[in-house]
Amino acid sequence: MAIVINIDVMLAKRKMSVTELSERVGITMANLSILKNGKAKAIRISTLEAICRALKCQPGDLLEYVDDEEEAGR
């Protein structure tokens, strides 16, 4: 996977639980878990916007590009 979603990092910085984020954003815990665990194939811009609003962050705080070759070396 080339794009990593760092929701856990932002949750920790904001001292917010996954449950609270789920309620604020209006998505299920299951879908939030899919995002957190890197299993998502896509994310709607409206969902990304809602997460950024709830966490008071920028999309770049959540999304990180990791080169496939670099990831293989981890």
PQR file of N, CA, C, O and H, with PARSE charges and radii, in Angstrom:
ATOM      1  N   MET A   1       0.843  -1.168   0.000 -0.4000 1.5000
ATOM      2  CA  MET A   1       0.000   0.000   0.000 -0.0000 2.0000
ATOM      3  C   MET A   1       0.894   1.238   0.000  0.5500 1.7000
ATOM      4  O   MET A   1       1.850   1.310   0.772 -0.5500 1.4000
ATOM      5  N   ALA A   2       0.598   2.187  -0.837 -0.4000 1.5000
ATOM      6  CA  ALA A   2       1.428   3.379  -0.949 -0.0000 2.0000
ATOM      7  C   ALA A   2       0.932   4.535  -0.077  0.5500 1.7000
ATOM      8  O   ALA A   2       1.724   5.399   0.298 -0.5500 1.4000
ATOM      9  H   ALA A   2      -0.178   2.128  -1.465  0.4000 1.0000
ATOM     10  N   ILE A   3      -0.354   4.566   0.251 -0.4000 1.5000
ATOM     11  CA  ILE A   3      -0.902   5.625   1.085 -0.0000 2.0000
ATOM     12  C   ILE A   3      -1.230   5.043   2.458  0.5500 1.7000
ATOM     13  O   ILE A   3      -1.970   4.065   2.570 -0.5500 1.4000
ATOM     14  H   ILE A   3      -0.997   3.863  -0.053  0.4000 1.0000
ATOM     15  N   VAL A   4      -0.673   5.653   3.492 -0.4000 1.5000
ATOM     16  CA  VAL A   4      -0.923   5.224   4.868 -0.0000 2.0000
ATOM     17  C   VAL A   4      -1.827   6.260   5.522  0.5500 1.7000
ATOM     18  O   VAL A   4      -1.602   7.462   5.382 -0.5500 1.4000
ATOM     19  H   VAL A   4      -0.072   6.446   3.402  0.4000 1.0000
ATOM     20  N   ILE A   5      -2.846   5.798   6.235 -0.4000 1.5000
ATOM     21  CA  ILE A   5      -3.766   6.691   6.932 -0.0000 2.0000
ATOM     22  C   ILE A   5      -3.416   6.659   8.414  0.5500 1.7000
ATOM     23  O   ILE A   5      -3.532   5.625   9.070 -0.5500 1.4000
ATOM     24  H   ILE A   5      -3.029   4.821   6.348  0.4000 1.0000
ATOM     25  N   ASN A   6      -2.987   7.804   8.928 -0.4000 1.5000
ATOM     26  CA  ASN A   6      -2.492   7.912  10.305 -0.0000 2.0000
ATOM     27  C   ASN A   6      -3.550   8.432  11.275  0.5500 1.7000
ATOM     28  O   ASN A   6      -3.307   9.389  12.010 -0.5500 1.4000
ATOM     29  H   ASN A   6      -2.893   8.645   8.394  0.4000 1.0000
ATOM     30  N   ILE A   7      -4.712   7.808  11.277 -0.4000 1.5000
ATOM     31  CA  ILE A   7      -5.771   8.248  12.185 -0.0000 2.0000
ATOM     32  C   ILE A   7      -5.352   8.031  13.641  0.5500 1.7000
ATOM     33  O   ILE A   7      -5.629   8.876  14.492 -0.5500 1.4000
ATOM     34  H   ILE A   7      -4.910   7.030  10.681  0.4000 1.0000
ATOM     35  N   ASP A   8      -4.695   6.923  13.931 -0.4000 1.5000
ATOM     36  CA  ASP A   8      -4.277   6.632  15.311 -0.0000 2.0000
ATOM     37  C   ASP A   8      -3.385   7.733  15.877  0.5500 1.7000
ATOM     38  O   ASP A   8      -3.511   8.111  17.042 -0.5500 1.4000
ATOM     39  H   ASP A   8      -4.469   6.237  13.239  0.4000 1.0000
ATOM     40  N   VAL A   9      -2.486   8.239  15.042 -0.4000 1.5000
ATOM     41  CA  VAL A   9      -1.564   9.293  15.483 -0.0000 2.0000
ATOM     42  C   VAL A   9      -2.356  10.537  15.883  0.5500 1.7000
ATOM     43  O   VAL A   9      -2.118  11.123  16.939 -0.5500 1.4000
ATOM     44  H   VAL A   9      -2.383   7.931  14.096  0.4000 1.0000
ATOM     45  N   MET A  10      -3.296  10.931  15.029 -0.4000 1.5000
ATOM     46  CA  MET A  10      -4.074  12.137  15.314 -0.0000 2.0000
ATOM     47  C   MET A  10      -5.011  11.931  16.496  0.5500 1.7000
ATOM     48  O   MET A  10      -5.228  12.855  17.280 -0.5500 1.4000
ATOM     49  H   MET A  10      -3.489  10.454  14.171  0.4000 1.0000
ATOM     50  N   LEU A  11      -5.571  10.729  16.635 -0.4000 1.5000
ATOM     51  CA  LEU A  11      -6.425  10.439  17.793 -0.0000 2.0000
ATOM     52  C   LEU A  11      -5.623  10.600  19.082  0.5500 1.7000
ATOM     53  O   LEU A  11      -6.107  11.181  20.054 -0.5500 1.4000
ATOM     54  H   LEU A  11      -5.396   9.979  15.998  0.4000 1.0000
ATOM     55  N   ALA A  12      -4.411  10.089  19.085 -0.4000 1.5000
ATOM     56  CA  ALA A  12      -3.559  10.200  20.271 -0.0000 2.0000
ATOM     57  C   ALA A  12      -3.215  11.661  20.561  0.5500 1.7000
ATOM     58  O   ALA A  12      -3.247  12.092  21.714 -0.5500 1.4000
ATOM     59  H   ALA A  12      -4.017   9.617  18.296  0.4000 1.0000
ATOM     60  N   LYS A  13      -2.884  12.423  19.514 -0.4000 1.5000
ATOM     61  CA  LYS A  13      -2.548  13.839  19.705 -0.0000 2.0000
ATOM     62  C   LYS A  13      -3.720  14.634  20.250  0.5500 1.7000
ATOM     63  O   LYS A  13      -3.539  15.562  21.038 -0.5500 1.4000
ATOM     64  H   LYS A  13      -2.858  12.073  18.577  0.4000 1.0000
ATOM     65  N   ARG A  14      -4.918  14.266  19.828 -0.4000 1.5000
ATOM     66  CA  ARG A  14      -6.129  14.989  20.249 -0.0000 2.0000
ATOM     67  C   ARG A  14      -6.768  14.369  21.487  0.5500 1.7000
ATOM     68  O   ARG A  14      -7.771  14.872  21.994 -0.5500 1.4000
ATOM     69  H   ARG A  14      -5.065  13.512  19.188  0.4000 1.0000
ATOM     70  N   LYS A  15      -6.181  13.273  21.974 -0.4000 1.5000
ATOM     71  CA  LYS A  15      -6.711  12.556  23.140 -0.0000 2.0000
ATOM     72  C   LYS A  15      -8.195  12.233  22.951  0.5500 1.7000
ATOM     73  O   LYS A  15      -9.030  12.487  23.819 -0.5500 1.4000
ATOM     74  H   LYS A  15      -5.366  12.864  21.563  0.4000 1.0000
ATOM     75  N   MET A  16      -8.484  11.662  21.777 -0.4000 1.5000
ATOM     76  CA  MET A  16      -9.852  11.322  21.407 -0.0000 2.0000
ATOM     77  C   MET A  16      -9.939   9.820  21.169  0.5500 1.7000
ATOM     78  O   MET A  16      -9.003   9.218  20.642 -0.5500 1.4000
ATOM     79  H   MET A  16      -7.805  11.455  21.072  0.4000 1.0000
ATOM     80  N   SER A  17     -11.041   9.222  21.549 -0.4000 1.5000
ATOM     81  CA  SER A  17     -11.230   7.788  21.332 -0.0000 2.0000
ATOM     82  C   SER A  17     -11.788   7.540  19.926  0.5500 1.7000
ATOM     83  O   SER A  17     -12.334   8.437  19.284 -0.5500 1.4000
ATOM     84  H   SER A  17     -11.801   9.710  21.977  0.4000 1.0000
ATOM     85  N   VAL A  18     -11.636   6.313  19.480 -0.4000 1.5000
ATOM     86  CA  VAL A  18     -12.191   5.917  18.183 -0.0000 2.0000
ATOM     87  C   VAL A  18     -13.711   6.056  18.219  0.5500 1.7000
ATOM     88  O   VAL A  18     -14.327   6.471  17.237 -0.5500 1.4000
ATOM     89  H   VAL A  18     -11.192   5.584  20.002  0.4000 1.0000
ATOM     90  N   THR A  19     -14.303   5.711  19.342 -0.4000 1.5000
ATOM     91  CA  THR A  19     -15.761   5.811  19.490 -0.0000 2.0000
ATOM     92  C   THR A  19     -16.220   7.251  19.345  0.5500 1.7000
ATOM     93  O   THR A  19     -17.202   7.528  18.655 -0.5500 1.4000
ATOM     94  H   THR A  19     -13.803   5.373  20.139  0.4000 1.0000
ATOM     95  N   GLU A  20     -15.512   8.172  19.995 -0.4000 1.5000
ATOM     96  CA  GLU A  20     -15.879   9.589  19.903 -0.0000 2.0000
ATOM     97  C   GLU A  20     -15.743  10.090  18.470  0.5500 1.7000
ATOM     98  O   GLU A  20     -16.613  10.809  17.978 -0.5500 1.4000
ATOM     99  H   GLU A  20     -14.715   7.948  20.555  0.4000 1.0000
ATOM    100  N   LEU A  21     -14.652   9.714  17.797 -0.4000 1.5000
ATOM    101  CA  LEU A  21     -14.467  10.127  16.403 -0.0000 2.0000
ATOM    102  C   LEU A  21     -15.582   9.574  15.533  0.5500 1.7000
ATOM    103  O   LEU A  21     -16.124  10.289  14.690 -0.5500 1.4000
ATOM    104  H   LEU A  21     -13.945   9.131  18.197  0.4000 1.0000
ATOM    105  N   SER A  22     -15.926   8.323  15.728 -0.4000 1.5000
ATOM    106  CA  SER A  22     -16.991   7.685  14.967 -0.0000 2.0000
ATOM    107  C   SER A  22     -18.300   8.460  15.114  0.5500 1.7000
ATOM    108  O   SER A  22     -19.000   8.703  14.132 -0.5500 1.4000
ATOM    109  H   SER A  22     -15.485   7.742  16.413  0.4000 1.0000
ATOM    110  N   GLU A  23     -18.619   8.841  16.341 -0.4000 1.5000
ATOM    111  CA  GLU A  23     -19.857   9.589  16.596 -0.0000 2.0000
ATOM    112  C   GLU A  23     -19.806  10.982  15.973  0.5500 1.7000
ATOM    113  O   GLU A  23     -20.791  11.435  15.389 -0.5500 1.4000
ATOM    114  H   GLU A  23     -18.050   8.644  17.139  0.4000 1.0000
ATOM    115  N   ARG A  24     -18.676  11.657  16.092 -0.4000 1.5000
ATOM    116  CA  ARG A  24     -18.556  13.013  15.539 -0.0000 2.0000
ATOM    117  C   ARG A  24     -18.618  13.025  14.018  0.5500 1.7000
ATOM    118  O   ARG A  24     -19.192  13.932  13.416 -0.5500 1.4000
ATOM    119  H   ARG A  24     -17.876  11.289  16.567  0.4000 1.0000
ATOM    120  N   VAL A  25     -18.019  12.008  13.402 -0.4000 1.5000
ATOM    121  CA  VAL A  25     -17.944  11.970  11.939 -0.0000 2.0000
ATOM    122  C   VAL A  25     -19.212  11.367  11.333  0.5500 1.7000
ATOM    123  O   VAL A  25     -19.603  11.710  10.217 -0.5500 1.4000
ATOM    124  H   VAL A  25     -17.552  11.271  13.891  0.4000 1.0000
ATOM    125  N   GLY A  26     -19.846  10.468  12.082 -0.4000 1.5000
ATOM    126  CA  GLY A  26     -21.056   9.834  11.574 -0.0000 2.0000
ATOM    127  C   GLY A  26     -20.764   8.623  10.701  0.5500 1.7000
ATOM    128  O   GLY A  26     -21.519   8.324   9.776 -0.5500 1.4000
ATOM    129  H   GLY A  26     -19.528  10.190  12.988  0.4000 1.0000
ATOM    130  N   ILE A  27     -19.670   7.925  10.992 -0.4000 1.5000
ATOM    131  CA  ILE A  27     -19.399   6.673  10.290 -0.0000 2.0000
ATOM    132  C   ILE A  27     -19.309   5.550  11.321  0.5500 1.7000
ATOM    133  O   ILE A  27     -19.049   5.792  12.500 -0.5500 1.4000
ATOM    134  H   ILE A  27     -19.056   8.168  11.744  0.4000 1.0000
ATOM    135  N   THR A  28     -19.523   4.347  10.869 -0.4000 1.5000
ATOM    136  CA  THR A  28     -19.533   3.216  11.786 -0.0000 2.0000
ATOM    137  C   THR A  28     -18.130   2.915  12.288  0.5500 1.7000
ATOM    138  O   THR A  28     -17.131   3.273  11.665 -0.5500 1.4000
ATOM    139  H   THR A  28     -19.734   4.150   9.912  0.4000 1.0000
ATOM    140  N   MET A  29     -18.088   2.253  13.423 -0.4000 1.5000
ATOM    141  CA  MET A  29     -16.805   1.816  13.979 -0.0000 2.0000
ATOM    142  C   MET A  29     -16.114   0.868  13.001  0.5500 1.7000
ATOM    143  O   MET A  29     -14.891   0.894  12.866 -0.5500 1.4000
ATOM    144  H   MET A  29     -18.899   1.962  13.929  0.4000 1.0000
ATOM    145  N   ALA A  30     -16.893   0.036  12.323 -0.4000 1.5000
ATOM    146  CA  ALA A  30     -16.327  -0.915  11.357 -0.0000 2.0000
ATOM    147  C   ALA A  30     -15.623  -0.183  10.220  0.5500 1.7000
ATOM    148  O   ALA A  30     -14.513  -0.551   9.836 -0.5500 1.4000
ATOM    149  H   ALA A  30     -17.886   0.015  12.432  0.4000 1.0000
ATOM    150  N   ASN A  31     -16.263   0.848   9.684 -0.4000 1.5000
ATOM    151  CA  ASN A  31     -15.639   1.597   8.584 -0.0000 2.0000
ATOM    152  C   ASN A  31     -14.431   2.388   9.062  0.5500 1.7000
ATOM    153  O   ASN A  31     -13.447   2.515   8.334 -0.5500 1.4000
ATOM    154  H   ASN A  31     -17.164   1.146   9.996  0.4000 1.0000
ATOM    155  N   LEU A  32     -14.493   2.912  10.261 -0.4000 1.5000
ATOM    156  CA  LEU A  32     -13.347   3.620  10.820 -0.0000 2.0000
ATOM    157  C   LEU A  32     -12.187   2.653  11.041  0.5500 1.7000
ATOM    158  O   LEU A  32     -11.029   3.008  10.822 -0.5500 1.4000
ATOM    159  H   LEU A  32     -15.292   2.808  10.853  0.4000 1.0000
ATOM    160  N   SER A  33     -12.490   1.453  11.466 -0.4000 1.5000
ATOM    161  CA  SER A  33     -11.473   0.425  11.661 -0.0000 2.0000
ATOM    162  C   SER A  33     -10.806   0.056  10.337  0.5500 1.7000
ATOM    163  O   SER A  33      -9.593  -0.149  10.288 -0.5500 1.4000
ATOM    164  H   SER A  33     -13.431   1.164  11.643  0.4000 1.0000
ATOM    165  N   ILE A  34     -11.583  -0.029   9.282 -0.4000 1.5000
ATOM    166  CA  ILE A  34     -11.039  -0.323   7.951 -0.0000 2.0000
ATOM    167  C   ILE A  34     -10.041   0.761   7.551  0.5500 1.7000
ATOM    168  O   ILE A  34      -8.974   0.458   7.016 -0.5500 1.4000
ATOM    169  H   ILE A  34     -12.568   0.138   9.323  0.4000 1.0000
ATOM    170  N   LEU A  35     -10.383   2.018   7.807 -0.4000 1.5000
ATOM    171  CA  LEU A  35      -9.468   3.121   7.505 -0.0000 2.0000
ATOM    172  C   LEU A  35      -8.208   3.029   8.359  0.5500 1.7000
ATOM    173  O   LEU A  35      -7.096   3.153   7.846 -0.5500 1.4000
ATOM    174  H   LEU A  35     -11.250   2.264   8.241  0.4000 1.0000
ATOM    175  N   LYS A  36      -8.384   2.813   9.657 -0.4000 1.5000
ATOM    176  CA  LYS A  36      -7.253   2.764  10.583 -0.0000 2.0000
ATOM    177  C   LYS A  36      -6.282   1.642  10.264  0.5500 1.7000
ATOM    178  O   LYS A  36      -5.070   1.805  10.405 -0.5500 1.4000
ATOM    179  H   LYS A  36      -9.287   2.713  10.073  0.4000 1.0000
ATOM    180  N   ASN A  37      -6.809   0.511   9.837 -0.4000 1.5000
ATOM    181  CA  ASN A  37      -5.973  -0.669   9.607 -0.0000 2.0000
ATOM    182  C   ASN A  37      -5.411  -0.753   8.186  0.5500 1.7000
ATOM    183  O   ASN A  37      -4.781  -1.747   7.823 -0.5500 1.4000
ATOM    184  H   ASN A  37      -7.793   0.379   9.723  0.4000 1.0000
ATOM    185  N   GLY A  38      -5.637   0.277   7.394 -0.4000 1.5000
ATOM    186  CA  GLY A  38      -5.069   0.315   6.048 -0.0000 2.0000
ATOM    187  C   GLY A  38      -5.736  -0.621   5.064  0.5500 1.7000
ATOM    188  O   GLY A  38      -5.131  -0.986   4.056 -0.5500 1.4000
ATOM    189  H   GLY A  38      -6.149   1.084   7.688  0.4000 1.0000
ATOM    190  N   LYS A  39      -6.973  -1.019   5.333 -0.4000 1.5000
ATOM    191  CA  LYS A  39      -7.686  -1.945   4.457 -0.0000 2.0000
ATOM    192  C   LYS A  39      -8.578  -1.228   3.444  0.5500 1.7000
ATOM    193  O   LYS A  39      -9.128  -1.861   2.543 -0.5500 1.4000
ATOM    194  H   LYS A  39      -7.465  -0.722   6.152  0.4000 1.0000
ATOM    195  N   ALA A  40      -8.719   0.075   3.588 -0.4000 1.5000
ATOM    196  CA  ALA A  40      -9.595   0.845   2.702 -0.0000 2.0000
ATOM    197  C   ALA A  40      -8.972   0.991   1.321  0.5500 1.7000
ATOM    198  O   ALA A  40      -7.769   1.221   1.195 -0.5500 1.4000
ATOM    199  H   ALA A  40      -8.272   0.589   4.319  0.4000 1.0000
ATOM    200  N   LYS A  41      -9.784   0.858   0.300 -0.4000 1.5000
ATOM    201  CA  LYS A  41      -9.338   1.064  -1.078 -0.0000 2.0000
ATOM    202  C   LYS A  41      -9.590   2.496  -1.532  0.5500 1.7000
ATOM    203  O   LYS A  41      -8.993   2.970  -2.498 -0.5500 1.4000
ATOM    204  H   LYS A  41     -10.761   0.671   0.402  0.4000 1.0000
ATOM    205  N   ALA A  42     -10.492   3.183  -0.811 -0.4000 1.5000
ATOM    206  CA  ALA A  42     -10.837   4.559  -1.174 -0.0000 2.0000
ATOM    207  C   ALA A  42     -11.421   5.252   0.052  0.5500 1.7000
ATOM    208  O   ALA A  42     -11.851   4.601   1.005 -0.5500 1.4000
ATOM    209  H   ALA A  42     -10.976   2.798  -0.025  0.4000 1.0000
ATOM    210  N   ILE A  43     -11.429   6.570   0.011 -0.4000 1.5000
ATOM    211  CA  ILE A  43     -12.083   7.362   1.055 -0.0000 2.0000
ATOM    212  C   ILE A  43     -12.766   8.534   0.365  0.5500 1.7000
ATOM    213  O   ILE A  43     -12.178   9.206  -0.483 -0.5500 1.4000
ATOM    214  H   ILE A  43     -11.079   7.098  -0.763  0.4000 1.0000
ATOM    215  N   ARG A  44     -14.001   8.765   0.739 -0.4000 1.5000
ATOM    216  CA  ARG A  44     -14.733   9.889   0.163 -0.0000 2.0000
ATOM    217  C   ARG A  44     -14.151  11.194   0.700  0.5500 1.7000
ATOM    218  O   ARG A  44     -13.738  11.285   1.856 -0.5500 1.4000
ATOM    219  H   ARG A  44     -14.479   8.219   1.427  0.4000 1.0000
ATOM    220  N   ILE A  45     -14.131  12.183  -0.159 -0.4000 1.5000
ATOM    221  CA  ILE A  45     -13.646  13.499   0.244 -0.0000 2.0000
ATOM    222  C   ILE A  45     -14.498  14.034   1.392  0.5500 1.7000
ATOM    223  O   ILE A  45     -13.969  14.666   2.306 -0.5500 1.4000
ATOM    224  H   ILE A  45     -14.466  12.109  -1.098  0.4000 1.0000
ATOM    225  N   SER A  46     -15.791  13.794   1.360 -0.4000 1.5000
ATOM    226  CA  SER A  46     -16.667  14.277   2.433 -0.0000 2.0000
ATOM    227  C   SER A  46     -16.324  13.597   3.762  0.5500 1.7000
ATOM    228  O   SER A  46     -16.417  14.227   4.815 -0.5500 1.4000
ATOM    229  H   SER A  46     -16.221  13.281   0.617  0.4000 1.0000
ATOM    230  N   THR A  47     -15.931  12.327   3.726 -0.4000 1.5000
ATOM    231  CA  THR A  47     -15.522  11.619   4.941 -0.0000 2.0000
ATOM    232  C   THR A  47     -14.201  12.174   5.449  0.5500 1.7000
ATOM    233  O   THR A  47     -14.043  12.410   6.647 -0.5500 1.4000
ATOM    234  H   THR A  47     -15.856  11.815   2.871  0.4000 1.0000
ATOM    235  N   LEU A  48     -13.257  12.382   4.549 -0.4000 1.5000
ATOM    236  CA  LEU A  48     -11.965  12.964   4.922 -0.0000 2.0000
ATOM    237  C   LEU A  48     -12.173  14.347   5.529  0.5500 1.7000
ATOM    238  O   LEU A  48     -11.545  14.694   6.530 -0.5500 1.4000
ATOM    239  H   LEU A  48     -13.385  12.190   3.576  0.4000 1.0000
ATOM    240  N   GLU A  49     -13.049  15.126   4.925 -0.4000 1.5000
ATOM    241  CA  GLU A  49     -13.349  16.466   5.437 -0.0000 2.0000
ATOM    242  C   GLU A  49     -13.933  16.385   6.850  0.5500 1.7000
ATOM    243  O   GLU A  49     -13.542  17.155   7.727 -0.5500 1.4000
ATOM    244  H   GLU A  49     -13.559  14.844   4.112  0.4000 1.0000
ATOM    245  N   ALA A  50     -14.857  15.464   7.072 -0.4000 1.5000
ATOM    246  CA  ALA A  50     -15.484  15.320   8.387 -0.0000 2.0000
ATOM    247  C   ALA A  50     -14.466  14.872   9.438  0.5500 1.7000
ATOM    248  O   ALA A  50     -14.508  15.337  10.577 -0.5500 1.4000
ATOM    249  H   ALA A  50     -15.175  14.838   6.360  0.4000 1.0000
ATOM    250  N   ILE A  51     -13.558  13.977   9.066 -0.4000 1.5000
ATOM    251  CA  ILE A  51     -12.515  13.529   9.992 -0.0000 2.0000
ATOM    252  C   ILE A  51     -11.589  14.700  10.331  0.5500 1.7000
ATOM    253  O   ILE A  51     -11.237  14.906  11.493 -0.5500 1.4000
ATOM    254  H   ILE A  51     -13.523  13.599   8.141  0.4000 1.0000
ATOM    255  N   CYS A  52     -11.202  15.456   9.318 -0.4000 1.5000
ATOM    256  CA  CYS A  52     -10.337  16.627   9.548 -0.0000 2.0000
ATOM    257  C   CYS A  52     -11.026  17.654  10.444  0.5500 1.7000
ATOM    258  O   CYS A  52     -10.394  18.250  11.316 -0.5500 1.4000
ATOM    259  H   CYS A  52     -11.487  15.289   8.375  0.4000 1.0000
ATOM    260  N   ARG A  53     -12.312  17.853  10.227 -0.4000 1.5000
ATOM    261  CA  ARG A  53     -13.055  18.806  11.052 -0.0000 2.0000
ATOM    262  C   ARG A  53     -13.085  18.323  12.508  0.5500 1.7000
ATOM    263  O   ARG A  53     -12.850  19.105  13.429 -0.5500 1.4000
ATOM    264  H   ARG A  53     -12.825  17.368   9.519  0.4000 1.0000
ATOM    265  N   ALA A  54     -13.375  17.034  12.712 -0.4000 1.5000
ATOM    266  CA  ALA A  54     -13.470  16.482  14.068 -0.0000 2.0000
ATOM    267  C   ALA A  54     -12.124  16.502  14.786  0.5500 1.7000
ATOM    268  O   ALA A  54     -12.058  16.755  15.989 -0.5500 1.4000
ATOM    269  H   ALA A  54     -13.567  16.398  11.964  0.4000 1.0000
ATOM    270  N   LEU A  55     -11.053  16.232  14.041 -0.4000 1.5000
ATOM    271  CA  LEU A  55      -9.719  16.176  14.644 -0.0000 2.0000
ATOM    272  C   LEU A  55      -8.973  17.506  14.571  0.5500 1.7000
ATOM    273  O   LEU A  55      -7.855  17.633  15.071 -0.5500 1.4000
ATOM    274  H   LEU A  55     -11.107  16.026  13.064  0.4000 1.0000
ATOM    275  N   LYS A  56      -9.616  18.507  13.933 -0.4000 1.5000
ATOM    276  CA  LYS A  56      -8.996  19.825  13.760 -0.0000 2.0000
ATOM    277  C   LYS A  56      -7.591  19.688  13.174  0.5500 1.7000
ATOM    278  O   LYS A  56      -6.599  20.129  13.754 -0.5500 1.4000
ATOM    279  H   LYS A  56     -10.524  18.404  13.527  0.4000 1.0000
ATOM    280  N   CYS A  57      -7.552  19.052  11.990 -0.4000 1.5000
ATOM    281  CA  CYS A  57      -6.274  18.827  11.323 -0.0000 2.0000
ATOM    282  C   CYS A  57      -6.433  19.001   9.813  0.5500 1.7000
ATOM    283  O   CYS A  57      -7.534  19.233   9.314 -0.5500 1.4000
ATOM    284  H   CYS A  57      -8.358  18.694  11.519  0.4000 1.0000
ATOM    285  N   GLN A  58      -5.338  18.888   9.112 -0.4000 1.5000
ATOM    286  CA  GLN A  58      -5.310  18.967   7.660 -0.0000 2.0000
ATOM    287  C   GLN A  58      -5.248  17.553   7.084  0.5500 1.7000
ATOM    288  O   GLN A  58      -4.786  16.640   7.769 -0.5500 1.4000
ATOM    289  H   GLN A  58      -4.443  18.700   9.518  0.4000 1.0000
ATOM    290  N   PRO A  59      -5.705  17.343   5.833 -0.5600 1.5000
ATOM    291  CA  PRO A  59      -5.614  16.016   5.220  0.2800 2.0000
ATOM    292  C   PRO A  59      -4.191  15.448   5.251  0.5500 1.7000
ATOM    293  O   PRO A  59      -4.006  14.242   5.416 -0.5500 1.4000
ATOM    294  N   GLY A  60      -3.198  16.308   5.094 -0.4000 1.5000
ATOM    295  CA  GLY A  60      -1.805  15.862   5.127 -0.0000 2.0000
ATOM    296  C   GLY A  60      -1.368  15.340   6.489  0.5500 1.7000
ATOM    297  O   GLY A  60      -0.379  14.613   6.587 -0.5500 1.4000
ATOM    298  H   GLY A  60      -3.348  17.287   4.960  0.4000 1.0000
ATOM    299  N   ASP A  61      -2.095  15.704   7.535 -0.4000 1.5000
ATOM    300  CA  ASP A  61      -1.801  15.161   8.858 -0.0000 2.0000
ATOM    301  C   ASP A  61      -2.253  13.704   8.962  0.5500 1.7000
ATOM    302  O   ASP A  61      -1.739  12.947   9.784 -0.5500 1.4000
ATOM    303  H   ASP A  61      -2.898  16.294   7.455  0.4000 1.0000
ATOM    304  N   LEU A  62      -3.212  13.320   8.128 -0.4000 1.5000
ATOM    305  CA  LEU A  62      -3.772  11.969   8.160 -0.0000 2.0000
ATOM    306  C   LEU A  62      -3.190  11.053   7.095  0.5500 1.7000
ATOM    307  O   LEU A  62      -3.041   9.852   7.322 -0.5500 1.4000
ATOM    308  H   LEU A  62      -3.630  13.935   7.460  0.4000 1.0000
ATOM    309  N   LEU A  63      -2.863  11.605   5.946 -0.4000 1.5000
ATOM    310  CA  LEU A  63      -2.424  10.804   4.805 -0.0000 2.0000
ATOM    311  C   LEU A  63      -0.925  10.930   4.598  0.5500 1.7000
ATOM    312  O   LEU A  63      -0.364  12.024   4.648 -0.5500 1.4000
ATOM    313  H   LEU A  63      -2.984  12.580   5.761  0.4000 1.0000
ATOM    314  N   GLU A  64      -0.289   9.790   4.365 -0.4000 1.5000
ATOM    315  CA  GLU A  64       1.153   9.760   4.144 -0.0000 2.0000
ATOM    316  C   GLU A  64       1.451   8.832   2.973  0.5500 1.7000
ATOM    317  O   GLU A  64       0.944   7.711   2.917 -0.5500 1.4000
ATOM    318  H   GLU A  64      -0.745   8.901   4.325  0.4000 1.0000
ATOM    319  N   TYR A  65       2.262   9.293   2.056 -0.4000 1.5000
ATOM    320  CA  TYR A  65       2.701   8.453   0.940 -0.0000 2.0000
ATOM    321  C   TYR A  65       3.958   7.700   1.352  0.5500 1.7000
ATOM    322  O   TYR A  65       4.928   8.293   1.824 -0.5500 1.4000
ATOM    323  H   TYR A  65       2.674  10.203   2.102  0.4000 1.0000
ATOM    324  N   VAL A  66       3.925   6.376   1.166 -0.4000 1.5000
ATOM    325  CA  VAL A  66       5.091   5.537   1.451 -0.0000 2.0000
ATOM    326  C   VAL A  66       5.402   4.757   0.182  0.5500 1.7000
ATOM    327  O   VAL A  66       4.561   4.017  -0.329 -0.5500 1.4000
ATOM    328  H   VAL A  66       3.137   5.894   0.783  0.4000 1.0000
ATOM    329  N   ASP A  67       6.609   4.929  -0.315 -0.4000 1.5000
ATOM    330  CA  ASP A  67       7.054   4.217  -1.507 -0.0000 2.0000
ATOM    331  C   ASP A  67       6.988   2.717  -1.245  0.5500 1.7000
ATOM    332  O   ASP A  67       7.411   2.258  -0.184 -0.5500 1.4000
ATOM    333  H   ASP A  67       7.292   5.530   0.100  0.4000 1.0000
ATOM    334  N   ASP A  68       6.463   1.946  -2.197 -0.4000 1.5000
ATOM    335  CA  ASP A  68       6.332   0.494  -2.039 -0.0000 2.0000
ATOM    336  C   ASP A  68       7.667  -0.161  -1.703  0.5500 1.7000
ATOM    337  O   ASP A  68       7.719  -1.086  -0.892 -0.5500 1.4000
ATOM    338  H   ASP A  68       6.119   2.319  -3.059  0.4000 1.0000
ATOM    339  N   GLU A  69       8.735   0.309  -2.314 -0.4000 1.5000
ATOM    340  CA  GLU A  69      10.070  -0.258  -2.039 -0.0000 2.0000
ATOM    341  C   GLU A  69      10.495   0.052  -0.614  0.5500 1.7000
ATOM    342  O   GLU A  69      11.087  -0.788   0.064 -0.5500 1.4000
ATOM    343  H   GLU A  69       8.693   1.060  -2.973  0.4000 1.0000
ATOM    344  N   GLU A  70      10.192   1.263  -0.162 -0.4000 1.5000
ATOM    345  CA  GLU A  70      10.530   1.661   1.201 -0.0000 2.0000
ATOM    346  C   GLU A  70       9.728   0.838   2.212  0.5500 1.7000
ATOM    347  O   GLU A  70      10.249   0.425   3.248 -0.5500 1.4000
ATOM    348  H   GLU A  70       9.712   1.945  -0.713  0.4000 1.0000
ATOM    349  N   GLU A  71       8.447   0.607   1.891 -0.4000 1.5000
ATOM    350  CA  GLU A  71       7.587  -0.180   2.770 -0.0000 2.0000
ATOM    351  C   GLU A  71       8.063  -1.627   2.874  0.5500 1.7000
ATOM    352  O   GLU A  71       7.969  -2.234   3.940 -0.5500 1.4000
ATOM    353  H   GLU A  71       8.023   0.942   1.049  0.4000 1.0000
ATOM    354  N   ALA A  72       8.570  -2.180   1.783 -0.4000 1.5000
ATOM    355  CA  ALA A  72       9.058  -3.548   1.781 -0.0000 2.0000
ATOM    356  C   ALA A  72      10.260  -3.726   2.709  0.5500 1.7000
ATOM    357  O   ALA A  72      10.500  -4.815   3.231 -0.5500 1.4000
ATOM    358  H   ALA A  72       8.646  -1.686   0.917  0.4000 1.0000
ATOM    359  N   GLY A  73      11.002  -2.654   2.903 -0.4000 1.5000
ATOM    360  CA  GLY A  73      12.168  -2.701   3.760 -0.0000 2.0000
ATOM    361  C   GLY A  73      11.863  -2.549   5.232  0.5500 1.7000
ATOM    362  O   GLY A  73      12.760  -2.678   6.065 -0.5500 1.4000
ATOM    363  H   GLY A  73      10.808  -1.770   2.479  0.4000 1.0000
ATOM    364  N   ARG A  74      10.608  -2.275   5.572 -0.4000 1.5000
ATOM    365  CA  ARG A  74      10.223  -2.074   6.978 -0.0000 2.0000
ATOM    366  C   ARG A  74      10.214  -3.360   7.748  0.5500 1.7000
ATOM    367  O   ARG A  74       9.912  -3.363   8.941 -0.5500 1.4000
ATOM    368  H   ARG A  74       9.879  -2.170   4.896  0.4000 1.0000
TER
END
